[in-house]
C-alpha cells in the first residue's frame, strides 16, 4: 500500500534555538500566518505558522537541544538540508530577506530557462529556497 494523503501539503517541524528570532524571520519577514501556539510535553513549545496550505511548526526546547545540525546548506551534511517555496515575487522577497540581515546563501539565479531561485539562511542556518517561474 502507498501513502493515502488526507491533505495536499506537508507539515514541517523546525527545532529552533531562539524562538523570537525564528518568528521574526518566518512570521514577520516571510509573512507566514500565525495560527496558534501551545506548550508540549517535555518542556517544549510549538508555534504553528501557515505557508499556503503547509504548516510550519517552530519548536523551542526549554533546555536546548542535545546537538546542533551542522551549517553549510546543501553541502554541509547529509539529511534534510533545505526546503522549497514556490513564489511569484522572487526578487522582492530576496531583497527583503537581505535587508532584514538574513544571509542569501544563493542570490537570485536562473537555474534553467524559465526558472530562477534564491536561497536564504534562517536564524539557525537552515536554508529556505524560493523558486519562481520567470
C-alpha positions as CSV (number, residue, x, y, z in Angstrom):
1,X,0.0,0.0,0.0
2,X,1.2,3.5,-0.8
3,X,0.6,6.7,1.1
4,X,-3.1,7.8,1.0
5,X,-3.0,11.5,1.6
6,X,-5.6,13.3,3.6
7,X,-4.0,16.8,3.0
8,X,-2.4,18.2,-0.2
9,X,0.6,19.6,1.6
10,X,3.0,18.8,4.4
11,X,3.7,19.9,7.9
12,X,7.3,20.8,8.6
13,X,8.8,20.9,12.1
14,X,11.8,23.0,12.8
15,X,13.5,22.9,16.2
16,X,14.9,26.4,16.8
17,X,17.4,27.9,19.2
18,X,15.8,31.3,19.5
19,X,12.0,31.4,19.1
20,X,11.9,35.2,18.8
21,X,14.5,35.2,16.0
22,X,12.7,32.4,14.2
23,X,9.3,34.2,14.5
24,X,10.9,37.4,13.2
25,X,12.1,35.5,10.1
26,X,9.2,33.2,9.3
27,X,6.2,35.3,10.6
28,X,7.4,38.9,10.2
29,X,9.8,38.8,7.2
30,X,8.3,36.0,5.1
31,X,4.8,36.7,6.2
32,X,3.7,33.2,7.3
33,X,0.3,33.4,9.2
34,X,0.5,32.6,12.9
35,X,-2.4,30.2,13.7
36,X,-1.5,29.2,17.2
37,X,1.0,28.1,19.8
38,X,1.0,25.6,22.6
39,X,3.0,24.0,25.3
40,X,4.1,20.5,24.6
41,X,5.3,17.7,26.9
42,X,9.0,17.6,27.9
43,X,9.5,21.3,28.2
44,X,8.8,22.1,24.5
45,X,6.7,24.9,23.0
46,X,5.3,24.9,19.4
47,X,4.3,27.9,17.3
48,X,2.2,27.0,14.2
49,X,2.5,29.1,11.1
50,X,0.9,28.6,7.7
51,X,2.7,28.8,4.4
52,X,-0.1,28.3,1.9
53,X,-1.6,25.0,3.0
54,X,1.6,23.7,4.6
55,X,2.0,24.1,8.3
56,X,5.4,25.2,9.6
57,X,5.9,24.2,13.2
58,X,8.6,26.1,15.1
59,X,9.5,24.2,18.2
60,X,11.6,25.7,21.1
61,X,13.1,23.5,23.8
62,X,13.2,24.6,27.4
63,X,16.7,23.1,27.9
64,X,18.1,23.4,24.4
65,X,18.9,20.5,22.0
66,X,21.4,17.8,22.7
67,X,23.2,18.5,19.4
68,X,23.3,21.1,16.7
69,X,22.9,20.4,13.0
70,X,26.0,21.4,11.0
71,X,25.7,24.6,9.0
72,X,26.7,24.7,5.3
73,X,23.5,24.2,3.5
74,X,23.3,21.5,0.8
75,X,27.0,20.6,1.1
76,X,27.1,20.8,4.9
77,X,25.9,17.3,5.8
78,X,23.6,14.5,4.8
79,X,19.9,14.7,5.7
80,X,17.3,17.4,5.3
81,X,19.2,20.5,4.2
82,X,16.6,22.8,2.6
83,X,13.0,23.1,1.6
84,X,11.4,25.0,-1.3
85,X,8.6,27.5,-1.5
86,X,7.3,28.5,-5.0
87,X,6.8,32.2,-5.2
88,X,5.8,34.9,-7.7
89,X,7.9,37.7,-6.1
90,X,11.4,36.2,-6.0
91,X,13.4,39.4,-6.4
92,X,11.3,41.3,-3.9
93,X,11.5,38.5,-1.3
94,X,15.3,38.1,-1.7
95,X,15.8,41.8,-1.3
96,X,13.5,41.9,1.8
97,X,15.5,39.0,3.4
98,X,18.8,40.6,2.7
99,X,17.6,44.0,4.0
100,X,16.5,42.2,7.2
101,X,20.0,41.0,7.7
102,X,19.5,37.4,6.6
103,X,22.3,35.8,4.6
104,X,21.4,35.0,0.9
105,X,23.3,31.7,0.6
106,X,22.4,31.8,-3.2
107,X,21.4,35.1,-4.7
108,X,18.7,35.2,-7.3
109,X,20.0,32.8,-10.0
110,X,18.5,31.4,-13.2
111,X,19.0,27.6,-12.9
112,X,17.4,26.7,-16.2
113,X,15.4,28.5,-18.8
114,X,12.3,29.9,-17.2
115,X,13.2,29.0,-13.6
116,X,15.1,31.1,-11.0
117,X,15.8,30.5,-7.4
118,X,17.3,32.2,-4.3
119,X,18.3,30.6,-1.0
120,X,18.3,32.3,2.3
121,X,19.5,31.1,5.7
122,X,17.1,31.3,8.6
123,X,18.4,32.4,12.1
124,X,19.5,28.8,12.8
125,X,21.3,28.3,9.5
126,X,18.6,26.2,7.8
127,X,18.3,27.0,4.1
128,X,15.0,28.1,2.6
129,X,14.8,28.1,-1.2
130,X,12.5,30.4,-3.1
131,X,11.7,29.2,-6.6
132,X,10.0,31.2,-9.4
133,X,9.0,30.7,-13.0
134,X,10.4,33.7,-14.9
